C-alpha cells in the first residue's frame, strides 16, 4: 500500500512540474498575442519570421521566470498592462515554443 501511495504522489508531482504555467491558458494567451500583434515587433526584430525569436540559438530567456519577466518588458512595446492572469496565459502560449518544464 505504501508503494502504491508513493507511486501516485510521484506521478502527481511529475505532472505538476511538467507545466511551469499551470494557471495559464494557452488558447487565451494566443488570442492576447494576436490581439496585441506581438508578432509585428518580433518580425521586425528578426527580419521576417517573428516566431524565430523564440527558437533562436542565443535567445535571452531560458527559464519560466525569465519568460515572465520578458512579457513584462514587451508589454510596454504594445502599450499593454497585463494582469497576472494574462501574463500566465501568454506564458502558457509562448511555452509552446520555449518548451520549459
Secondary structure as UniProt FT lines:
FT   HELIX           2..17
FT   TURN            20..23
FT   HELIX           26..35
FT   TURN            36..37
FT   HELIX           38..46
FT   TURN            50..51
FT   HELIX           52..55
FT   TURN            57..58
FT   HELIX           64..77
FT   TURN            78..79
FT   HELIX           84..98
//
